[in-house]
Amino acid sequence: MGSIDIPLAVFVFVAGFTGAMFTPMHLCLTLTVDFFQADLHRVLRLLLLPEATLLIIAAALYAVF
């Protein structure tokens, strides 16, 4: 049997998390934007840098390990 590649599993988890944070189907995002009457596009633009940073760090760590 094969073994689990832990660095790949961590990268896939982070990539999935990042993708889920950008979808309007993420209920926390939708309810927060609705409650505070914020502009969804502006909120997504504000999330872009932190989520991209997280994804880049995960990809770099995967490449190293």
RAGIDA-V501599 format. One record per run of one state. SS is the DSSP state (H for helix, E for strand, C for the rest). FROM is the first residue (numbers start at 0). LEN is the number of residues. Records with the same first field share a line. If there is no record, write none. Layout:
SS->FROM-LEN ; FROM-LEN
This chain:
C->0-5 ; 22-4 ; 35-4 ; 64-1
H->5-17 ; 26-9 ; 39-25
